[in-house]
């Protein structure tokens, strides 16, 4: 089992203590001496590195390493597994994805939702179903004060009138139920106009705007119903919405890269140069036989693209600019609580998805896979989910139940990966999607290095 993880970026070397999350920038000598799971003895180190370093250099470095071990900074043991095993606390729901419409006005080539139909039929959620869904979330949220509703589709703005009714209903009951109900919305931007932009900026805590980057890349994948590209239709609308967001209101642009645009750092640069400061680019997740799927032979090029984005962001830091790349956001001061770190998004027990017909799924990416239906908000007995055993399977699907994750240095950052992607590629939520793991590890390394770089600049400025 890896107790530490060492890596190098742009000639700078780092070591991460897996179990505490402590990170240090180190020199080449210490880097060479560090093993994944233990400290070398002096004799072992001399035998292995005598041609590169003197005995005195090796002894001094080993003494420093052993001091860090004694201080509980390196090679620490797992402190979470027993706590997780003993955790019998009631889990309360905190969020739901409300698929307000199973329909879309785009025909994106990589759409996991089958152009909005989710392998079912095109339909729009009624207000009655949306109200029942929200009431159910409230009933299952226990003492949580902040709860979140993610408005999703298809294209949720196709149900704009119903969304307005639901938001008004939420506002009318917040005080009585002692909840702060926060809404987010994901849109492709086609239906944005002045009225909708004003409404969303007033009522949505976060807005996710889908665009893939450069015009030619976006228009190769994100097509209108008539087969034309969508970039020219949406770019000014998205810019107007973002420009009118107030301080503290969140947004980010979410793109997808595929085998056909492996130079996706140029899509990041394009969006950054257009003035957007919150950007995410996700790898496509489609079956291996697709012409757009990410392959193992693509990984080295993809790693190089992440390196380029890292360098752009360090340059931005040097120039006093703040641009966030979603996958490089990381907390080096411990991050989420232990249960969040070992069980990730909480799909199926803290987070659920509701379809227009009221069916309950563990998350929006399971919608249409009928073996994962948890129940229906139109047919709930005493506000209870119909399949508690399935809920329990998701609750217990933490990193300690995933054999491949249990020994991995990145386990407390990725928490075992996306359950839906795991199931899609391995037919099990307990077996990680291999390419997803490789990409996640690279992004975590870059995120750690960027945060160390950013912190070093803060120290220089404030010292």
C-alpha positions as CSV (number, residue, x, y, z in Angstrom):
1,X,0.0,0.0,0.0
2,X,1.3,3.4,-0.9
3,X,1.7,5.6,2.2
4,X,3.3,8.4,0.3
5,X,3.2,9.6,-3.3
6,X,6.0,11.5,-5.0
7,X,5.7,13.3,-8.3
8,X,7.5,15.9,-10.4
9,X,6.1,18.8,-12.4
10,X,8.2,21.3,-14.3
11,X,11.4,20.2,-12.5
12,X,9.8,20.8,-9.1
13,X,9.4,17.7,-6.9
14,X,6.6,17.0,-4.4
15,X,5.7,14.4,-1.8
16,X,2.2,13.8,-0.5
17,X,1.5,11.9,2.7
18,X,-1.5,9.8,1.6
19,X,-3.3,9.5,4.9
20,X,-2.9,13.1,6.3
21,X,-2.8,15.0,3.0
22,X,0.3,16.9,4.0
23,X,2.4,18.0,1.0
24,X,5.9,19.2,0.7
25,X,8.2,20.4,-2.1
26,X,11.4,18.4,-1.8
27,X,14.8,18.3,-3.5
28,X,16.1,15.6,-5.7
29,X,18.0,13.7,-3.0
30,X,15.0,13.3,-0.8
31,X,12.9,12.5,-3.8
32,X,15.2,9.6,-4.7
33,X,15.3,8.2,-1.2
34,X,11.6,8.1,-0.6
35,X,9.9,4.7,-1.2
36,X,6.2,4.3,-1.5
37,X,5.6,2.4,1.7
38,X,8.6,2.7,4.0
39,X,11.8,4.5,4.8
40,X,15.0,2.9,3.5
41,X,17.7,1.9,6.0
42,X,21.0,3.7,5.7
43,X,22.7,0.6,4.3
44,X,20.0,0.2,1.7
45,X,20.2,3.8,0.7
46,X,24.0,3.7,0.4
47,X,23.9,0.6,-1.7
48,X,21.3,2.1,-4.0
49,X,22.6,5.6,-4.4
50,X,26.3,5.6,-3.6
51,X,27.2,6.4,-7.2
52,X,25.0,9.6,-7.1
53,X,25.4,10.9,-3.5
54,X,27.9,10.8,-0.7
55,X,27.3,8.8,2.4
56,X,27.1,12.0,4.5
57,X,24.5,13.5,2.1
58,X,22.4,10.3,2.3
59,X,22.6,10.1,6.1
60,X,21.6,13.7,6.5
61,X,18.6,13.3,4.2
62,X,17.5,10.1,5.9
63,X,17.7,11.8,9.3
64,X,15.4,14.5,8.0
65,X,13.0,12.0,6.6
66,X,12.9,10.0,9.8
67,X,12.3,13.2,11.8
68,X,9.2,13.8,9.6
69,X,8.0,10.3,10.3
70,X,8.3,10.8,14.0
71,X,6.4,14.1,13.8
72,X,3.6,12.3,12.0
73,X,4.1,14.1,8.7
74,X,5.3,11.3,6.5
75,X,4.4,7.6,6.2
76,X,1.4,7.9,8.5
77,X,-1.1,5.1,8.9
78,X,-4.7,5.1,7.8
79,X,-6.7,6.8,10.5
80,X,-10.1,6.6,8.9
81,X,-11.0,3.0,8.2
82,X,-12.1,2.1,11.7
83,X,-14.1,5.3,12.1
84,X,-15.9,4.5,8.9
85,X,-16.7,1.0,10.0
86,X,-18.1,2.3,13.2
87,X,-20.2,5.0,11.6
88,X,-23.8,4.1,12.2
89,X,-25.2,7.6,12.1
90,X,-28.3,8.3,10.1
91,X,-27.5,9.7,6.7
92,X,-29.7,12.6,5.5
93,X,-30.3,13.8,2.0
94,X,-28.8,17.1,1.0
95,X,-29.4,17.4,-2.7
96,X,-31.4,16.1,-5.7
97,X,-31.0,16.4,-9.4
98,X,-34.5,17.3,-10.8
99,X,-34.7,16.1,-14.4
100,X,-37.4,18.7,-15.2
101,X,-37.4,17.7,-18.9
102,X,-36.5,14.6,-20.8
103,X,-36.1,16.4,-24.1
104,X,-33.4,18.7,-25.7
105,X,-33.0,21.2,-28.4
106,X,-29.4,20.0,-29.2
107,X,-28.2,16.7,-30.6
108,X,-24.8,16.3,-29.0
109,X,-22.8,13.4,-30.3
110,X,-21.6,12.3,-26.9
111,X,-24.8,12.8,-24.9
112,X,-25.2,10.2,-22.2
113,X,-28.8,11.1,-21.9
114,X,-29.8,9.9,-25.4
115,X,-30.5,13.4,-26.6
116,X,-32.6,14.0,-23.5
117,X,-34.8,10.9,-23.7
118,X,-32.7,8.7,-21.3
119,X,-33.7,5.7,-23.4
120,X,-37.4,6.4,-22.6
121,X,-39.7,9.1,-24.0
122,X,-39.7,12.8,-24.3
123,X,-41.6,14.4,-21.5
124,X,-41.7,17.5,-19.3
125,X,-42.1,17.3,-15.5
126,X,-45.4,18.7,-14.2
127,X,-45.4,21.1,-11.2
128,X,-47.2,18.5,-9.1
129,X,-44.3,16.0,-9.6
130,X,-41.7,18.7,-9.0
131,X,-43.5,19.7,-5.8
132,X,-43.7,16.1,-4.5
133,X,-40.0,15.7,-5.3
134,X,-39.0,18.8,-3.3
135,X,-41.3,17.8,-0.4
136,X,-39.6,14.4,-0.4
137,X,-36.1,15.9,-0.3
138,X,-37.2,18.1,2.6
139,X,-38.7,15.2,4.5
140,X,-35.4,13.2,4.0
141,X,-33.0,16.1,4.9
142,X,-33.4,15.8,8.6
143,X,-31.5,18.5,10.5
144,X,-29.7,19.8,7.4
145,X,-30.4,23.5,6.9
146,X,-28.9,23.9,3.4
147,X,-30.4,21.7,0.7
148,X,-29.9,21.9,-3.0
149,X,-32.0,21.3,-6.1
150,X,-30.1,20.8,-9.4
151,X,-32.3,21.6,-12.3
152,X,-31.3,19.3,-15.2
153,X,-32.4,17.8,-18.4
154,X,-32.2,17.4,-21.4
155,X,-32.4,21.2,-21.5
156,X,-34.2,22.4,-18.4
157,X,-35.1,25.8,-19.8
158,X,-37.6,24.0,-22.0
159,X,-39.6,23.8,-18.7
160,X,-38.9,27.4,-17.7
161,X,-42.5,28.2,-16.6
162,X,-42.6,25.2,-14.4
163,X,-39.2,26.1,-12.9
164,X,-40.5,29.5,-11.9
165,X,-43.5,27.9,-10.1
166,X,-41.2,25.5,-8.3
167,X,-38.8,28.3,-7.1
168,X,-41.7,30.4,-5.9
169,X,-43.1,27.4,-4.0
170,X,-39.7,26.8,-2.4
171,X,-39.5,30.4,-1.3
172,X,-43.0,30.2,0.2
173,X,-42.1,27.2,2.5
174,X,-38.5,27.8,3.4
175,X,-39.2,29.6,6.7
176,X,-41.9,27.1,7.8
177,X,-39.6,24.0,7.1
178,X,-36.5,25.8,8.4
179,X,-34.5,25.2,5.2
180,X,-32.4,27.2,2.9
181,X,-33.3,25.8,-0.5
182,X,-30.6,26.6,-3.1
183,X,-31.1,26.1,-6.9
184,X,-28.6,25.3,-9.6
185,X,-29.2,24.9,-13.3
186,X,-27.3,23.4,-16.2
187,X,-28.1,24.8,-19.6
188,X,-26.8,24.6,-23.2
189,X,-27.7,28.3,-23.5
190,X,-29.9,28.1,-26.7
191,X,-33.0,29.5,-25.0
192,X,-31.3,32.3,-23.0
193,X,-32.8,35.7,-23.5
194,X,-32.8,38.9,-21.4
195,X,-35.8,37.8,-19.3
196,X,-34.4,34.3,-18.6
197,X,-30.9,35.7,-17.9
198,X,-32.3,38.2,-15.3
199,X,-34.4,35.5,-13.7
200,X,-31.5,32.9,-13.5
201,X,-29.1,35.5,-12.1
202,X,-31.6,36.4,-9.4
203,X,-32.6,32.9,-8.4
204,X,-29.9,30.4,-9.1
205,X,-27.0,29.9,-6.7
206,X,-24.9,28.3,-9.5
207,X,-25.3,28.1,-13.2
208,X,-23.4,25.5,-15.4
209,X,-23.1,26.6,-19.0
210,X,-22.3,23.9,-21.6
211,X,-19.8,24.9,-24.3
212,X,-16.8,22.9,-25.5
213,X,-14.4,25.7,-26.3
214,X,-13.3,26.7,-29.8
215,X,-16.1,27.2,-32.4
216,X,-14.9,24.3,-34.6
217,X,-14.6,21.9,-31.6
218,X,-18.0,22.9,-30.1
219,X,-19.8,22.7,-33.5
220,X,-18.4,19.3,-34.3
221,X,-20.2,17.9,-31.2
222,X,-22.9,20.2,-30.1
223,X,-25.4,20.4,-33.0
224,X,-28.8,21.9,-33.2
225,X,-31.9,19.9,-34.4
226,X,-31.1,21.0,-38.0
227,X,-27.5,19.8,-37.8
228,X,-25.8,23.2,-37.5
229,X,-23.3,24.2,-34.9
230,X,-24.5,26.0,-31.7
231,X,-21.4,28.2,-30.9
232,X,-22.5,31.4,-32.7
233,X,-26.0,31.1,-31.1
234,X,-24.8,30.7,-27.5
235,X,-21.5,32.5,-27.0
236,X,-22.9,36.1,-26.6
237,X,-25.8,34.8,-24.5
238,X,-23.4,33.0,-22.2
239,X,-21.2,36.0,-21.9
240,X,-24.1,38.3,-21.1
241,X,-25.3,35.9,-18.3
242,X,-21.8,35.7,-16.8
243,X,-21.2,39.4,-17.0
244,X,-24.4,40.0,-15.1
245,X,-23.6,37.6,-12.3
246,X,-23.1,39.4,-9.0
247,X,-20.3,39.0,-6.5
248,X,-20.6,35.6,-4.8
249,X,-22.9,34.1,-7.4
250,X,-21.3,31.0,-8.9
251,X,-21.0,29.8,-12.5
252,X,-18.8,27.7,-14.6
253,X,-18.4,26.8,-18.2
254,X,-18.5,23.1,-18.7
255,X,-17.0,21.5,-21.8
256,X,-16.2,18.0,-22.9
257,X,-13.1,16.9,-24.7
258,X,-13.0,13.7,-26.8
259,X,-10.5,11.7,-28.9
260,X,-11.2,14.2,-31.7
261,X,-9.9,17.2,-29.7
262,X,-7.0,15.9,-27.7
263,X,-5.4,19.4,-27.9
264,X,-8.1,20.6,-25.5
265,X,-5.8,23.0,-23.7
266,X,-6.5,25.2,-26.6
267,X,-10.2,25.1,-25.8
268,X,-9.4,26.1,-22.2
269,X,-7.2,29.0,-23.6
270,X,-10.0,30.0,-25.9
271,X,-12.6,30.3,-23.1
272,X,-10.1,32.0,-20.8
273,X,-9.2,34.5,-23.6
274,X,-12.9,35.2,-24.0
275,X,-12.9,36.5,-20.5
276,X,-14.4,33.5,-18.6
277,X,-12.8,32.7,-15.3
278,X,-14.5,29.5,-14.2
279,X,-13.9,26.7,-16.6
280,X,-14.3,22.9,-16.6
281,X,-13.3,20.5,-19.3
282,X,-14.4,16.9,-18.8
283,X,-13.2,13.8,-20.6
284,X,-15.9,12.2,-22.7
285,X,-17.3,9.0,-21.1
286,X,-18.6,6.7,-23.9
287,X,-18.1,3.1,-24.8
288,X,-14.6,2.0,-26.0
289,X,-15.8,1.2,-29.6
290,X,-16.9,4.8,-30.2
291,X,-14.8,7.0,-32.6
292,X,-14.8,9.7,-29.9
293,X,-13.9,7.6,-26.9
294,X,-10.7,8.3,-24.9
295,X,-8.2,5.4,-25.3
296,X,-5.2,4.4,-23.2
297,X,-2.9,5.5,-26.1
298,X,-4.3,9.0,-25.7
299,X,-3.2,9.4,-22.1
300,X,0.3,10.8,-22.6
301,X,-1.0,13.5,-24.9
302,X,-3.8,14.3,-22.4
303,X,-1.3,14.5,-19.6
304,X,0.6,17.1,-21.7
305,X,-2.5,19.1,-22.2
306,X,-3.1,19.2,-18.4
307,X,0.6,20.4,-18.1
308,X,-0.1,23.2,-20.5
309,X,-3.2,24.3,-18.5
310,X,-1.1,24.2,-15.3
311,X,1.5,26.5,-16.8
312,X,-1.1,28.9,-18.0
313,X,-2.5,29.1,-14.5
314,X,0.9,29.6,-12.8
315,X,1.5,32.4,-15.3
316,X,-1.9,33.9,-14.4
317,X,-1.0,33.7,-10.7
318,X,2.3,35.5,-11.4
319,X,0.3,38.2,-13.2
320,X,-2.2,38.6,-10.4
321,X,-5.1,37.0,-12.3
322,X,-7.5,34.5,-10.9
323,X,-8.8,31.8,-13.3
324,X,-10.2,28.6,-11.9
325,X,-9.9,25.3,-13.7
326,X,-12.5,23.1,-12.0
327,X,-10.3,20.0,-11.7
328,X,-7.5,21.9,-10.2
329,X,-9.5,23.1,-7.2
330,X,-8.2,21.4,-4.1
331,X,-8.0,21.9,-0.3
332,X,-4.6,21.1,1.3
333,X,-5.9,21.8,4.8
334,X,-7.7,18.5,5.2
335,X,-10.6,19.0,2.7
336,X,-14.0,17.5,3.3
337,X,-14.9,15.4,6.3
338,X,-13.8,11.8,6.5
339,X,-17.1,10.4,5.3
340,X,-17.2,12.6,2.3
341,X,-13.6,11.7,1.5
342,X,-14.3,8.0,1.5
343,X,-17.7,7.9,-0.2
344,X,-17.5,10.9,-2.7
345,X,-20.7,12.4,-4.0
346,X,-23.2,10.5,-1.8
347,X,-25.2,9.2,-4.8
348,X,-28.1,7.0,-3.7
349,X,-28.2,8.1,-0.1
350,X,-27.3,11.8,0.2
351,X,-28.1,12.7,-3.4
352,X,-30.8,11.4,-5.7
353,X,-32.3,12.1,-9.2
354,X,-36.0,12.4,-10.0
355,X,-37.4,11.9,-13.6
356,X,-40.4,13.7,-15.1
357,X,-42.5,10.7,-14.2
358,X,-41.3,10.8,-10.6
359,X,-39.0,7.8,-10.7
360,X,-36.1,8.1,-8.1
361,X,-32.6,7.1,-9.2
362,X,-29.2,7.3,-7.3
363,X,-28.1,10.1,-9.7
364,X,-28.9,11.5,-13.1
365,X,-26.3,9.3,-14.8
366,X,-28.2,6.2,-13.7
367,X,-31.5,7.4,-15.1
368,X,-32.8,4.9,-17.6
369,X,-31.1,1.9,-16.0
370,X,-34.2,0.5,-14.5
371,X,-32.4,-1.9,-12.2
372,X,-31.4,1.2,-10.2
373,X,-34.9,2.6,-9.6
374,X,-35.2,3.4,-5.9
375,X,-38.9,4.3,-6.0
376,X,-41.3,7.0,-7.2
377,X,-42.3,10.2,-5.6
378,X,-45.9,9.6,-6.7
379,X,-46.0,6.4,-4.8
380,X,-44.1,6.7,-1.5
381,X,-45.2,4.9,1.7
382,X,-44.5,7.1,4.7
383,X,-42.0,9.1,2.7
384,X,-39.7,6.0,2.5
385,X,-37.7,4.9,-0.5
386,X,-38.9,1.6,-1.9
387,X,-35.5,-0.1,-2.2
388,X,-33.6,0.5,1.0
389,X,-31.2,-2.3,0.3
390,X,-30.1,-0.6,-2.9
391,X,-29.6,2.6,-1.0
392,X,-27.5,0.7,1.5
393,X,-25.3,-0.7,-1.3
394,X,-24.5,2.9,-2.4
395,X,-23.9,4.0,1.2
396,X,-21.4,1.2,1.8
397,X,-19.7,1.6,-1.6
398,X,-16.8,3.5,0.0
399,X,-13.1,3.2,-0.8
400,X,-12.6,0.4,1.7
401,X,-15.0,-1.8,-0.2
402,X,-13.2,-1.1,-3.5
403,X,-10.2,-3.4,-3.7
404,X,-8.5,-1.3,-6.4
405,X,-8.9,1.9,-4.4
406,X,-7.8,0.6,-1.1
407,X,-4.1,0.6,-2.0
408,X,-4.2,3.8,-4.2
409,X,-2.5,7.0,-3.2
410,X,-5.3,9.1,-4.6
411,X,-8.2,7.4,-2.7
412,X,-8.9,10.3,-0.4
413,X,-9.2,12.8,-3.3
414,X,-11.2,10.9,-5.8
415,X,-13.1,8.7,-3.3
416,X,-13.3,5.8,-5.7
417,X,-14.5,7.7,-8.8
418,X,-17.9,8.2,-10.3
419,X,-20.2,5.3,-9.4
420,X,-22.1,5.6,-12.6
421,X,-19.0,5.6,-14.8
422,X,-17.7,2.6,-12.8
423,X,-20.9,0.7,-13.5
424,X,-21.0,1.6,-17.1
425,X,-17.5,0.2,-17.8
426,X,-17.1,-2.5,-15.2
427,X,-20.7,-3.5,-14.4
428,X,-20.0,-2.8,-10.8
429,X,-20.0,0.4,-8.7
430,X,-17.2,-1.2,-6.7
431,X,-14.7,-1.5,-9.5
432,X,-13.3,1.8,-10.8
433,X,-13.3,2.9,-14.5
434,X,-9.6,2.5,-15.3
435,X,-9.1,5.4,-17.7
436,X,-11.0,7.7,-15.4
437,X,-8.6,6.7,-12.6
438,X,-5.6,7.5,-14.7
439,X,-6.9,11.0,-15.6
440,X,-8.0,11.7,-12.0
441,X,-4.6,10.9,-10.7
442,X,-2.9,13.3,-13.1
443,X,-5.4,16.1,-12.3
444,X,-4.9,15.6,-8.6
445,X,-1.1,15.9,-9.0
446,X,-1.6,19.1,-11.0
447,X,-4.1,20.5,-8.5
448,X,-1.7,19.9,-5.6
449,X,1.3,21.4,-7.4
450,X,-0.8,24.5,-8.4
451,X,-2.0,25.0,-4.8
452,X,1.5,24.7,-3.5
453,X,2.6,27.3,-6.1
454,X,-0.2,29.6,-5.2
455,X,0.5,29.3,-1.5
456,X,4.2,30.1,-2.1
457,X,3.2,33.3,-3.9
458,X,0.9,34.3,-1.0
459,X,3.8,33.8,1.4
460,X,6.1,35.9,-0.7
461,X,3.5,38.7,-1.0
462,X,2.7,38.7,2.7
463,X,6.2,38.3,4.1
